[in-house]
Amino acid sequence: MKPTSEINQLVDHLFRHESGKLVSVLTRILGSENIALVEDVVQDALVEAIDQWKYSGVPANPSAWLFRVSKNKALNILNREKYKRQYSQHISHVGRSHSDIELELDRLFSDDEIQDDQLRMIFTCCHPSISTDSQIAIALKTLCGFSIPEIAKAFFTSEDNVNKRLVRARQKIREDKIPFEVPQGIDLEKRLTTVLETIYLLFNEGYSASSGNDLIRFELCEEAIRLAHFLETDKIIKHKGNVCALLSLMYLNASRFKARQDNDGRLLTMAEQDRALWDKHMQSLGLTYLERSTENNDLSVYHILATISAHYCFAPDYQSTNWKSILDLYDTFIQLDSSPLVLLNRAIAVSQVSGPETALEELNVLKDHPTLSAYHLFHSTRAEFLIQANQFEEAYHSLQRALELAPLKSERELLAKKMLFCKERI
């Protein structure tokens, strides 16, 4: 009998990789208005996996097992007479016999159909009649397998607020009978913006996890890149400059994965990282997609962020980073997005170009903003500027506040190390 902890870990891994596929194909079968039921079916299949695998062992192909169980659960729903009329309209050319329905389900569970359904799913979640925050929340929950706490962290909000957004989104999909399809024309361009934002949030959650002891969860970042490739290879989407720019950004950032932590799991700053560990293949892909992103003279936040990341990736060492160009890029960035987080990141470039005192002045303007006052990286960044300005006592207090707010053990260890550094100099 396998230990429960190992089974749970495997199911969690499968949930990350397969739940979006299952939710998508089942939504096509049962209808977008029944997303809550679809999520229940997938959840039941995962619970059944935990219960059975503890005693019978993990099957040779766990993913296929989950798909088969989910398909059978959908088949049971469709075969109930009271549900046939309600759901069978979402399956083309299905007769009333059990065998006809089963054959159609086999077709819908094929790889090509599932990939198309995932694209339909994300555009359904990003329908304009749903509020933007609810669009992203339901896409992260249903398509990407995010937990409520993870979504709350991505939004800088409470779990209760996330639950309310999910309820509103499901209700809107049901009441408005939002179709399970990829839009066309101008509607496609509008919704693509939110789809890309959702994918970028998914990548960021993997790049800096909101829970556990892992700073980086590779599988979430890989999932984000995979979803972006759906968009990049889809024939319906004609203008793909923003998609390519986002792919460039993700590949360039992902190229630094292996160097962000030492062998003991401690977080390393970019100045401390061994650049020989940076993934050259990913950097090459990042440059390729950055070049493709400029073919139609598009300019989005992803173009700017990808170019900034390229400056980091291709500087021979930290001291050679072209901070003046990076600051210029941030000055362009804030014309598109002047949110507190963008201004916080811009302050880092300001510190490199104009010194820590000037950067501290920039942060003083932001210190009372509710988004940043409870954000550990604001306080740790401020502390870094204070250390550079030899203001060690005030830096110590900023680090203390950052330590209280930091969600990850690796981050807390780095902050504690810096606090000791400051304490020795007070």
N, C-alpha and C positions, 0 to 999 in steps of 0.2 A: 504493500500500500504506500503510495507516494505521500509525503508530508503535505498537510493542508496548505502550508505557506508556499510550497513550490507550485501546487495547483493554482492557488490564487494568483501567483506571479505570472504563470503561463496564461491564465484567463485574462488578466489585465493587459498582457502583451497582445493577445488576440483581439481584445476589445478595441485597443488602439488601432490595430491594422485592419480589422474586418468589420467593425460595427457600422462604419459609414457605408460600406458596400451593402450590408444587410438592410440597414434602414432605407437606403435608396431604392433597392429593388422591391422591397416590401411596400414602400410608399407607392410605387407604380402599380403594384398589384391591388392594394387596399384603398388607395386614394389619398391625396395630400390632406384631405380633411380629417383623416384618421391617423395622423402622425403619432398622437399619444398612444394609440393601440399598437402601432408599429414598434414604438420604443419598448412597450411592454413585452411584445413577442420576442424581441432581441434580448431583452433583459432576462426573460424566462429561459431562453436557450443558454445563456451564460450561467445562470444559476444551476440549470440542469447539468451543464458541463462540470461544474465544481462538485456537485453531488455524486455524479456517476464516476468521474475519473478518480475520485478518492479511493474507490473500491475496485473498479474494473481496470484501472490504469489509463494512461493517456493514449488515445488512438494514434496510429502511424501518421495520419494527416488530420491534425486537430481542426484546421480551417475548414476542410471538407465536411468534417463531422458537424461543425456549427452550422454550415450552410444547409446540410441535409435536415438537421433538426428544425431550423427556422422555416425551411420550405414545407416540411410536414405540418408544422403549426399553422402556417398560412393555408395549407390545403384543408386542414380540419375546419378552419374558419369558413372557407369558401364552400365547403360541403354541407355546412349547416343550412337548412332550407331558408331560415329567416335571414341569413346573411347573403345568400346567392344574389338576390336582386340588388342588394345594397352595394356589393363589391364587384360583381362580375363585369360591370360596365367598364371597369378599368383594365380589363384583359380582353384583347381583341380576339375575335373568332373563337370564343370559348363556348362549347356546348354545355349542357347540364350534367353530362356524365362525369363520373370521378376520373376516368381515364383521360378524357379530353382536357380536363382542368390540369391534371398532372403533367401531361405532355406540354401544355402551354407554360406551366411553371418551369419545367426543365429548360425550355427555350429562354425564358426570362432570366434564369439564373446562369446563363452562359457568360463568359468573360466580357465579350463585346457589349452585350446588353447591359451588364452591370456598370461598365465604364460610362456608357451613355446615361444611365440612370443617375450616376453620381453627379454628372454635369447638370442634369435636370434638377436634382435635389438642391444643389447650391444656389441655382438661380431662383428656385421656388422660395427658398428661405430669404432671398434678397429681393422680394417683390416690393415695389414702391408703396403699396398700401400698408406695409408693416413699417413701424418706426425704425430708424437706422440702428439704434441700440438693440432693439429686439431682433432685427435681422441678423446682426452679428452673433448675438447670444444663441439663437436657435440653430444657426449654421454650425457654430462651434460645438453645440451640444449634440445635435443629431448626426451631422456628417463627419465630425472630427473626434467624437467621443470624449469631449471635455467634461470634467466634473464641474459641479456648481462652484466650489471654491476656486478652481482654476479660472473660470470665466470671471468671477468676482475680482480676482487679482488683475486680470487683463483689462478690466474696465475701471479699476480703482474704485470699486463700489462694494456694497454688502451682498451677502448671499441671498438675503431676503429680496433685494432689488432685482437680482438676476432671476430668481424664481418668478417674480411678477412679470418680468419681461418675457420669459418663456411662455407663461400662461397667456399673455396678451398676443404673442405671435401665433401660437396654436389656434387661439380663438379667431384671430383675423383670417388665417388660412382657411379655417372651417366655414366661417360666416360668409366670406367673400368668394368661396369656391375657387381659390387661386389654382390655376392649372399647373400640372406637373410637366413643365416643358421649358426649353431654352427659348427666350424671347428673340425677336428679330428686329432689325432696323435700329432706330434711335433708342428704343426700350432696352435693347441689348447693351448699347454703350453706357446708358445710365446705370444699369444694374451691375455692370462689370466693375465699376468703381468700388462698390460695397463688397463684391466677391473678392477683389484683390485685398481689400482691407482685412477681411476675414482670414485669408490665407496668411497675410503678414502677421496678424495676431497669433495665429497658430505657430508660426515659425518662432516668434519671440518667446512664446511660452516654453517651447523646447529649448531655446537658446539660454534662457534664464528661468529655470523652473520655479514655480510658486510654492512648492512643498517638497518634502523629503530631503535627502542629503545630496542628491545629484544636481550639480549646477547646470549640467547640460543633459537633456534627454534627446538623444540622437533621433529616435524614432519619430518624435513629433516634428522635428525639422525636416526629416526625410518625407513625412506625410505632406507637409506644406509644399515642398518642392514637387512632389508627385502631383498634387492638385493643380499647381501652377502649370505643369506640363500638359494636363488635360486641356487647359485653356489655350496653351501655345500650339498644340497640335490640332485643335478643333477647327474644322473647315468653315463653320458658321461665323466665327469671330474673324473679321477682316483686318481690323487695325489692332496690332498686337504690340505696339511700342511700350505701353505700360506693363504688359505681361512680361515682356522680355527684360524690362528694367527691373521688375521685381525678382525675376529669376536670377539676374545678375547680382542683385543685392544679396539674395539668400546664398548663392554659391560662394560669393566672396567672403561673407561672414562665416559661413560653414567651414571654409578652408582653414580657419584658425582654431577649430574645435580642440584638436589634440594638444594644443599648447596652452590652453586656458587654465589647466589645473596641473599641479605637480603629481608625483607618484603617490603622495599621501592624501590627495584630494583637495589640497589647499588652492585657493584662487590666486592666480597670478595676474598682475597688471600687464598691459601690453608692453610696457618697457622691460618687464622681467621675462617675457615669453621667449622661448627658443624658436626662432623663425625657421630653423631647419625642419621643424615639425609641421609647419604650415603645408597644406595640401596643394601642391602645384597644379594638379589636374583640375581641381575645383576652381582654382584661381583662373586657369585658362578658360574654363567654361564660363566663369563670371565675365571675363573680358569679351568673349564671343557674344554673349547675350547683351552686354552693354553696347557693343557695336551695332547689333541688330536693332536695339531699342531706339536708335537715332535715325532710322531709315525714313521716317515720316516727320522728322523735326518735332517730335513730341517732347514735352517737358512736364514731368510729374515729380512728386516727392520721391518716388522710387528712383528716377534718373539721378536726382541730386544725391540721395543717400548711397546709391551704388557707386557714384563717382567718388564720394568721400571715402567709402570703404576701399575703393581701388587705391587711393592715396595711402591708406594704412598698409594695404597688402604688398605694395610694390616699392615701398621705401626700404632701402637696404638695412636700416636700423632705425630705432625709435628717434634718435637725434636728427635723422635726415628727413623726417616726416615734413611735408610741405604744409605747415600749419596756416600760412598766409592764404594759400589756395583753398584750404578747408574752411577757413573763416569766411572767405568770399562766397563759397558755396552755401554756407549757413545764412549769410546775408540775403542770398537769393531764396533760400528755403523759407525764411520767415515771411516772405511776401506771399507764399502759398499757404503756410501754416505757422502761425505765431503762438501756438499752444505753449503752456509752461514747460512741458517736457522738451520741446524743441529749443526753447530759450536756455534751458539747463544745459543741454548738450552744446549749444553754441558757446556758453560761458567757458567750457573746457578749451575750445579753440582760442577764445579771447585770452585766457590765462597764458597760453603758449606764445601768443603774438605780442600782447601788451602787458603781461605780468599778472601775478596773483591779485594784487590790490585792485586793479581794474575789474578783474573777474568777480571779486567779492562785491564790488559796487553793483555789478549786474545781478548777483544773487540776492542782494539786499532788497531789490525791487520785487523779487519773487517770493521772499521768505514767508509771507503771510497767506499765500495762495493755498486754499484747502487741498488741492491736488498734491502739492509738494510738501506741505508741512508734515504730512504723515507718510512721506516717501523716503525710505532709508537712503536711497542713492543721492537725494538732494543734500542730506546732512553729511554723508561721507564725502561728497564732492566738495562741499563747503569746507570740511575739515582739511581736505587735501590742499586747498588754496591757502588756508590759514597756516598749515605746516610750512608751505613754501614761503610764506611771509613771516616765518619765525614767531607766530602767535600761538604758542604751544598750549597754553592753558585753555584758550577759547576753542582750539582745535580738539582738545580732549573732551570738552563738553559736547561738541557736535558729534564726535565719534560715539560718545555714550548714548546720545539720542538715536543715532543710526543703528547701534547695536540693539537697542530696544525694539526697533522696527524691522530689522533684517529677518527674512523668512528662512534662510538656509544656513546650515551649520558652517559650510565653507566660507560664506560671507562673514559670519560672526567671528570666525577664527581670524580672518584677515583684519577685521576691525579691532579685535582685542590686541592683536600684535601692534597695530598702529597706536592704540591707546597707551600701551607700555612704552613705545618710542617717545610719545609726547610727555608722559609722566616723568621719564628720566631727564627731561629738559625743562621742566617747570621749576 
